Amino acid sequence: MVDEKENKLINTEDEAVDEKELPLLEHLAELRSRMLRSIGVTGLIFIPLYYFSNDIYEWLSAPLVAVLPAGSSMIATQVASPFLTPFKLSVYSAIFIGIPYLLHQVWMFVSPGLYRHEKRFAVPLLISSTALFYGGMLFAYFLVFPLVFGFFTQVAPEGVSIMTDINQYLDFVLKMFLAFGIAFEIPIASMLLAWSGISSVESMRQKRPYIVIACFVAGMLLTPPDVVSQIMLAAPAWLLFEVGLILSKFVTKREATNDAKN
């Protein structure tokens, strides 16, 4: 009798453990499915991009080539650079282009655990953050690169031939894209801080001088050591912070109104 009771107790405990582990396994399976879909779509985007990788690199290097002195050109200092550089460019381009789909997969995985008011806030947040990131990249390409590359070519010592390595140029451009893309996310960060209650709009206003200094420090660390690119990053970041304060005030008022109605 004792053995039968012990066996029943063990079986009951095993069933309880299985019931607890099942949701975790389901979440892991869902995560695996979302990751595989993301990798698959990124791979599908990569295939046609690699076919046009040389054309994409030509477009990417246009701001530098346009200001190079006569007789100067870009070079490849490593044996495998003519192959690896376009390949790397295609991979990063596929990731950048696939950001909306990747964020959609993240949203589909996270959204079941959110409340209704959180979902209403998160959807426009995802859309606006994606648009701002792309906006930062376009700002860097069309406004920052011509000024920065023009400045570098003009201050070169006389008699020095400017010949930029294609791989180093790609690394530089990707770093700048990432820096400006993140900088343009400042309004989203301000809204999240205010909405989550971590910081209030008034508190962020009081810390404005420190945030302005932080913008210029970030410009100094994330951009080349020249005044032009540092100002081109710090000034928009400051303005976007002010925009974020306005939007944060609107969001907090709207949330307070909704809470009062409920």
C-alpha positions in Angstrom: 0.0 0.0 0.0 2.8 2.4 0.9 4.6 1.7 -2.4 1.4 2.3 -4.4 0.9 5.7 -2.6 4.5 6.6 -3.3 4.1 5.7 -7.0 0.9 7.7 -7.2 2.6 10.7 -5.5 5.6 10.4 -7.9 3.3 10.2 -11.0 1.3 13.3 -9.8 4.5 15.2 -9.3 5.8 14.2 -12.8 2.5 15.4 -14.3 2.7 18.7 -12.5 6.3 19.2 -13.8 5.2 18.3 -17.3 2.3 20.8 -17.1 4.8 23.5 -16.0 7.4 22.6 -18.6 5.0 22.4 -21.5 4.4 26.2 -21.8 8.2 26.7 -21.7 8.7 24.2 -24.5 6.0 25.8 -26.5 7.7 29.2 -26.1 11.0 27.8 -27.2 9.4 26.1 -30.2 7.8 29.4 -31.1 11.1 31.3 -30.7 12.8 28.7 -32.9 10.2 29.1 -35.5 10.4 32.9 -35.5 14.2 32.8 -35.7 14.2 30.4 -38.6 11.7 32.5 -40.5 13.8 35.6 -39.9 17.0 33.9 -41.1 15.2 32.4 -44.1 13.7 35.8 -45.2 17.1 37.5 -44.7 18.7 34.8 -46.8 16.1 35.3 -49.6 16.8 39.0 -49.6 20.5 38.4 -49.6 20.5 36.3 -52.9 19.3 39.1 -55.3 21.3 41.7 -53.4 24.6 39.8 -53.9 23.9 39.7 -57.6 23.8 43.5 -57.6 26.4 43.9 -54.8 28.9 45.7 -57.1 26.3 48.2 -58.1 25.2 48.7 -54.5 28.8 49.3 -53.5 29.2 51.8 -56.3 26.1 53.7 -55.1 27.4 53.5 -51.5 30.8 54.9 -52.4 29.4 57.7 -54.6 29.7 60.4 -51.9 33.5 59.7 -51.5 34.2 59.2 -55.2 32.5 62.5 -56.0 35.0 64.5 -54.0 38.2 62.5 -54.7 40.9 64.4 -56.5 41.6 63.7 -60.1 43.6 60.6 -60.6 42.6 59.1 -57.2 40.5 56.0 -56.8 39.5 53.4 -54.2 41.8 50.4 -53.8 41.7 46.8 -52.3 44.7 46.2 -50.1 43.9 42.6 -49.3 43.7 39.7 -51.8 40.1 38.6 -50.8 38.7 42.1 -50.4 37.1 42.3 -53.9 35.0 39.3 -53.0 34.5 39.6 -49.2 33.6 43.3 -49.2 30.6 43.0 -51.6 29.6 39.8 -49.8 29.6 41.6 -46.4 27.8 44.6 -47.9 25.0 42.3 -49.2 24.6 40.6 -45.8 24.3 43.9 -44.0 22.0 45.3 -46.7 19.7 42.2 -46.3 19.5 42.8 -42.6 18.8 46.5 -42.9 16.1 45.9 -45.6 14.6 43.1 -43.6 14.3 45.1 -40.4 10.5 45.6 -40.7 10.0 41.8 -41.1 12.4 41.0 -38.2 10.6 43.4 -35.9 7.3 41.9 -37.0 8.6 38.5 -35.9 9.7 39.9 -32.6 6.3 41.5 -32.2 4.5 38.2 -33.0 6.5 36.5 -30.3 6.1 39.1 -27.6 2.6 40.4 -28.3 0.6 37.5 -26.6 2.1 38.5 -23.3 1.2 42.2 -23.5 -1.9 44.0 -22.2 -4.3 45.6 -24.7 -3.2 49.2 -23.9 0.5 48.1 -24.2 -0.3 46.7 -27.7 -1.9 50.0 -28.7 1.2 51.8 -27.7 3.7 49.3 -29.1 2.5 49.1 -32.7 3.0 52.8 -33.6 6.2 52.7 -31.6 7.6 49.9 -33.7 6.6 51.6 -36.9 8.0 55.0 -35.9 11.2 53.5 -34.6 11.8 51.7 -37.9 11.1 54.9 -39.9 13.4 56.9 -37.6 16.2 54.4 -38.0 16.0 54.6 -41.8 15.7 58.3 -41.6 19.0 58.4 -39.7 20.7 56.4 -42.3 19.4 58.6 -45.1 20.4 61.7 -43.2 24.0 60.3 -42.9 24.2 59.3 -46.6 22.8 62.5 -48.2 23.9 65.2 -45.8 26.7 64.0 -43.6 28.9 62.0 -46.0 29.3 64.7 -48.6 30.4 67.2 -46.0 32.6 64.9 -44.1 34.4 63.4 -47.2 34.7 66.8 -48.7 36.4 68.0 -45.5 38.8 65.1 -45.4 39.9 65.5 -49.0 40.4 69.2 -48.6 42.6 69.0 -45.5 44.9 66.3 -46.9 48.5 67.4 -47.1 49.8 68.4 -50.5 51.4 65.6 -52.3 49.4 62.9 -50.5 47.4 60.6 -52.8 44.0 59.7 -51.3 43.3 56.1 -52.0 40.7 54.6 -49.6 40.6 50.8 -49.1 37.1 49.4 -50.0 36.8 47.3 -46.9 37.8 50.1 -44.5 35.4 52.4 -46.3 32.5 49.9 -45.8 33.3 49.5 -42.1 33.3 53.3 -41.7 30.0 53.7 -43.5 28.3 51.0 -41.6 29.5 52.5 -38.3 28.1 55.9 -39.3 24.8 54.4 -40.4 24.5 52.6 -37.1 25.4 55.7 -35.1 23.0 58.0 -36.9 20.2 55.3 -36.9 20.5 55.0 -33.1 20.7 58.7 -32.6 17.5 59.2 -34.4 15.8 56.8 -31.9 16.1 59.4 -29.1 12.4 60.4 -29.3 11.4 56.8 -28.9 13.7 56.4 -25.9 12.3 59.6 -24.3 8.7 58.4 -24.8 9.5 55.0 -23.3 11.1 56.5 -20.3 8.1 58.7 -19.7 5.5 56.1 -20.5 7.1 53.4 -18.2 7.4 55.8 -15.3 11.2 55.5 -15.1 11.5 59.3 -15.7 9.1 62.1 -16.0 9.0 64.8 -18.6 9.8 67.5 -16.0 12.8 65.4 -14.8 14.2 65.1 -18.3 13.8 68.8 -18.9 15.8 69.5 -15.7 18.5 67.2 -17.0 18.6 68.9 -20.4 22.1 70.4 -20.0 23.6 67.0 -19.2 21.8 65.4 -22.1 23.1 68.1 -24.5 26.6 67.3 -23.2 26.0 63.6 -23.7 24.9 64.2 -27.3 28.2 65.9 -28.1 30.2 63.3 -26.2 28.4 60.6 -28.2 29.2 62.5 -31.4 32.9 62.6 -30.4 33.0 58.9 -29.7 30.9 57.5 -32.6 32.1 59.7 -35.4 35.6 60.5 -36.9 37.7 63.0 -35.0 36.5 66.0 -36.9 34.2 68.8 -35.9 31.9 68.5 -38.9 30.7 65.0 -38.3 30.5 65.5 -34.5 28.2 68.5 -34.9 26.2 66.7 -37.6 25.4 63.9 -35.1 25.1 66.0 -31.9 22.8 68.7 -33.3 20.1 66.4 -34.7 20.3 64.3 -31.5 19.6 67.4 -29.4 16.7 68.5 -31.6 15.3 65.0 -31.5 15.5 65.0 -27.8 13.4 68.2 -27.7 10.9 66.5 -30.0 10.9 63.5 -27.7 10.0 65.7 -24.8 7.0 67.1 -26.6 5.8 63.7 -27.7 6.4 62.3 -24.1 4.2 65.0 -22.7 1.4 64.2 -25.1 1.7 60.4 -24.4 1.6 60.9 -20.6 -1.4 63.1 -20.8 -3.2 60.6 -23.0 -2.4 57.8 -20.7 -3.6 59.8 -17.7 -6.9 60.6 -19.5 -7.4 56.9 -20.3 -6.7 55.9 -16.7 -9.2 58.5 -15.5 -11.9 57.2 -17.8 -11.3 53.6 -16.7 
